Amino acid sequence: MRQHSELHFCDDREMAVATLESIAEGKGWCNVIPDVEDDVPDLQVNFLGMWSNRGVAMASLITMPERHGVAQPSSLGLLHSRGRLGRERVATLLDGAPFQTRQDHSQRGLVLEVPAGTAARLILDVMCSLTSSLCDYEMTGTWRLDTYHRD
């Protein structure tokens, strides 16, 4: 079973940070999507693992539970319409965040490994930075945080 919640936030990110902290250690996952001026759909993955190149960029964080008493890294995915980004561009977008690239695919997006114990504020800041940097539409200055808690 899972519980879903939705939160809109802008510069004051305290509630969003607390929400990310609530899904740490495998307790859930979340999506961060910038709000845009136009009525544009979020990018979606279809059953073939491909996505259309029209829509709003979306960052997804999936937390992992401990395995044999050892904290596991989380996975941060980014669906966007820019194709493969390349190592230098990814490094620039991460701005020093200690995330490692697992995948940079032209049609399936970017997948990063987030080390266990990374501060929720840093993760949220990276998610917002990635989605705003790769957004093809006029943003409103707010983001939507969709959170799914595992029971």
DRENDO-1510 file (C-alpha; in Angstrom, 1 decimal, always signed):
<recs>
REC; n; res; u; v; w
REC; 1; MET; +0.0; +0.0; +0.0 .
REC; 2; ARG; +1.1; +3.6; -0.5 .
REC; 3; GLN; +0.0; +7.0; +0.5 .
REC; 4; HIS; +0.3; +10.0; -1.9 .
REC; 5; SER; +0.7; +13.6; -1.0 .
REC; 6; GLU; +1.2; +16.8; -3.0 .
REC; 7; LEU; +3.0; +20.0; -2.0 .
REC; 8; HIS; +3.7; +23.2; -3.9 .
REC; 9; PHE; +6.7; +25.2; -2.8 .
REC; 10; CYS; +9.0; +28.0; -3.9 .
REC; 11; ASP; +11.8; +29.7; -2.1 .
REC; 12; ASP; +10.7; +28.5; +1.3 .
REC; 13; ARG; +11.6; +24.9; +1.1 .
REC; 14; GLU; +11.4; +23.8; +4.7 .
REC; 15; MET; +8.2; +21.7; +4.2 .
REC; 16; ALA; +9.6; +20.1; +1.1 .
REC; 17; VAL; +12.9; +19.2; +2.9 .
REC; 18; ALA; +10.9; +17.7; +5.7 .
REC; 19; THR; +8.9; +15.7; +3.2 .
REC; 20; LEU; +12.1; +14.3; +1.6 .
REC; 21; GLU; +13.3; +13.4; +5.1 .
REC; 22; SER; +10.1; +11.5; +5.7 .
REC; 23; ILE; +10.8; +9.1; +2.8 .
REC; 24; ALA; +14.5; +8.5; +3.7 .
REC; 25; GLU; +15.8; +5.0; +4.1 .
REC; 26; GLY; +13.4; +3.3; +1.8 .
REC; 27; LYS; +10.2; +4.8; +3.1 .
REC; 28; GLY; +9.1; +6.0; -0.3 .
REC; 29; TRP; +9.8; +8.1; -3.4 .
REC; 30; CYS; +9.0; +11.5; -4.8 .
REC; 31; ASN; +8.8; +13.6; -8.0 .
REC; 32; VAL; +9.8; +17.2; -8.3 .
REC; 33; ILE; +8.2; +19.1; -11.2 .
REC; 34; PRO; +8.5; +22.8; -12.0 .
REC; 35; ASP; +5.2; +24.6; -12.4 .
REC; 36; VAL; +5.1; +26.3; -15.8 .
REC; 37; GLU; +3.0; +29.1; -17.3 .
REC; 38; ASP; +1.5; +27.0; -20.2 .
REC; 39; ASP; -0.7; +24.0; -19.8 .
REC; 40; VAL; +2.0; +21.4; -20.7 .
REC; 41; PRO; +2.0; +17.8; -19.5 .
REC; 42; ASP; +4.8; +16.3; -17.3 .
REC; 43; LEU; +7.2; +14.0; -19.2 .
REC; 44; GLN; +6.0; +10.5; -18.9 .
REC; 45; VAL; +7.7; +7.1; -19.4 .
REC; 46; ASN; +5.7; +4.7; -21.5 .
REC; 47; PHE; +5.7; +0.9; -21.3 .
REC; 48; LEU; +8.7; +0.7; -23.6 .
REC; 49; GLY; +10.8; +2.9; -21.3 .
REC; 50; MET; +10.8; +5.6; -23.9 .
REC; 51; TRP; +9.4; +9.1; -23.4 .
REC; 52; SER; +8.0; +11.8; -25.7 .
REC; 53; ASN; +10.3; +14.8; -26.2 .
REC; 54; ARG; +7.5; +17.3; -25.3 .
REC; 55; GLY; +6.7; +18.1; -21.7 .
REC; 56; VAL; +8.0; +19.4; -18.4 .
REC; 57; ALA; +11.2; +18.0; -16.9 .
REC; 58; MET; +10.7; +15.8; -13.9 .
REC; 59; ALA; +13.2; +14.6; -11.2 .
REC; 60; SER; +12.4; +11.5; -9.3 .
REC; 61; LEU; +14.0; +10.3; -6.1 .
REC; 62; ILE; +13.7; +6.7; -5.0 .
REC; 63; THR; +15.0; +5.8; -1.6 .
REC; 64; MET; +16.3; +2.4; -0.7 .
REC; 65; PRO; +16.0; +0.5; +2.7 .
REC; 66; GLU; +19.0; -0.8; +4.5 .
REC; 67; ARG; +20.3; -4.1; +3.3 .
REC; 68; HIS; +21.9; -6.4; +5.8 .
REC; 69; GLY; +22.1; -3.4; +8.2 .
REC; 70; VAL; +24.0; -1.3; +5.7 .
REC; 71; ALA; +22.5; +2.0; +4.4 .
REC; 72; GLN; +21.9; +2.0; +0.6 .
REC; 73; PRO; +22.3; +4.8; -1.9 .
REC; 74; SER; +19.1; +6.4; -3.3 .
REC; 75; SER; +18.4; +6.8; -7.0 .
REC; 76; LEU; +17.7; +10.2; -8.6 .
REC; 77; GLY; +16.3; +10.1; -12.1 .
REC; 78; LEU; +15.7; +13.0; -14.4 .
REC; 79; LEU; +13.4; +12.9; -17.4 .
REC; 80; HIS; +14.0; +15.8; -19.8 .
REC; 81; SER; +13.8; +16.6; -23.5 .
REC; 82; ARG; +17.5; +17.4; -24.2 .
REC; 83; GLY; +18.8; +13.9; -25.1 .
REC; 84; ARG; +22.1; +12.7; -23.7 .
REC; 85; LEU; +23.7; +15.5; -21.6 .
REC; 86; GLY; +27.3; +14.3; -21.4 .
REC; 87; ARG; +29.7; +14.1; -18.5 .
REC; 88; GLU; +30.8; +17.8; -18.5 .
REC; 89; ARG; +27.2; +19.1; -18.6 .
REC; 90; VAL; +26.1; +16.7; -15.9 .
REC; 91; ALA; +29.0; +17.9; -13.7 .
REC; 92; THR; +28.1; +21.5; -14.3 .
REC; 93; LEU; +24.4; +20.9; -13.4 .
REC; 94; LEU; +25.3; +19.0; -10.2 .
REC; 95; ASP; +27.5; +22.0; -9.1 .
REC; 96; GLY; +29.7; +19.8; -6.8 .
REC; 97; ALA; +27.0; +17.5; -5.4 .
REC; 98; PRO; +28.6; +14.1; -4.8 .
REC; 99; PHE; +26.2; +12.2; -7.0 .
REC; 100; GLN; +27.5; +9.6; -9.5 .
REC; 101; THR; +26.1; +9.1; -12.9 .
REC; 102; ARG; +24.6; +5.6; -13.5 .
REC; 103; GLN; +23.0; +6.4; -16.8 .
REC; 104; ASP; +22.9; +9.3; -19.3 .
REC; 105; HIS; +20.6; +7.9; -22.0 .
REC; 106; SER; +19.2; +9.9; -24.9 .
REC; 107; GLN; +15.7; +8.5; -24.5 .
REC; 108; ARG; +15.5; +7.2; -20.9 .
REC; 109; GLY; +17.0; +10.2; -19.2 .
REC; 110; LEU; +19.7; +10.7; -16.5 .
REC; 111; VAL; +20.0; +8.4; -13.5 .
REC; 112; LEU; +22.2; +9.4; -10.6 .
REC; 113; GLU; +23.3; +7.6; -7.5 .
REC; 114; VAL; +22.8; +9.6; -4.3 .
REC; 115; PRO; +25.1; +8.4; -1.4 .
REC; 116; ALA; +23.4; +7.2; +1.7 .
REC; 117; GLY; +23.2; +9.9; +4.3 .
REC; 118; THR; +23.1; +12.8; +1.9 .
REC; 119; ALA; +21.2; +15.8; +3.4 .
REC; 120; ALA; +17.6; +16.1; +2.1 .
REC; 121; ARG; +18.2; +19.9; +1.5 .
REC; 122; LEU; +21.0; +19.1; -0.9 .
REC; 123; ILE; +19.0; +16.5; -2.7 .
REC; 124; LEU; +16.0; +18.9; -3.1 .
REC; 125; ASP; +18.3; +21.7; -4.2 .
REC; 126; VAL; +19.8; +19.5; -6.9 .
REC; 127; MET; +16.3; +18.3; -8.0 .
REC; 128; CYS; +15.1; +21.9; -8.4 .
REC; 129; SER; +18.2; +23.0; -10.1 .
REC; 130; LEU; +18.1; +20.1; -12.6 .
REC; 131; THR; +14.5; +20.6; -13.5 .
REC; 132; SER; +14.7; +24.4; -13.8 .
REC; 133; SER; +17.9; +24.2; -15.9 .
REC; 134; LEU; +16.4; +21.7; -18.3 .
REC; 135; CYS; +12.8; +23.2; -18.4 .
REC; 136; ASP; +11.8; +24.2; -21.9 .
REC; 137; TYR; +8.9; +26.4; -20.7 .
REC; 138; GLU; +8.4; +29.6; -18.8 .
REC; 139; MET; +8.4; +28.7; -15.1 .
REC; 140; THR; +6.2; +30.2; -12.4 .
REC; 141; GLY; +8.9; +30.0; -9.7 .
REC; 142; THR; +7.2; +27.2; -7.8 .
REC; 143; TRP; +7.6; +23.4; -7.9 .
REC; 144; ARG; +5.2; +20.5; -7.2 .
REC; 145; LEU; +6.4; +17.7; -5.0 .
REC; 146; ASP; +4.5; +14.5; -5.3 .
REC; 147; THR; +5.4; +12.1; -2.6 .
REC; 148; TYR; +4.6; +8.4; -2.2 .
REC; 149; HIS; +5.0; +6.7; +1.2 .
REC; 150; ARG; +5.4; +3.0; +1.4 .
REC; 151; ASP; +3.4; +1.3; +4.2 .
</recs>
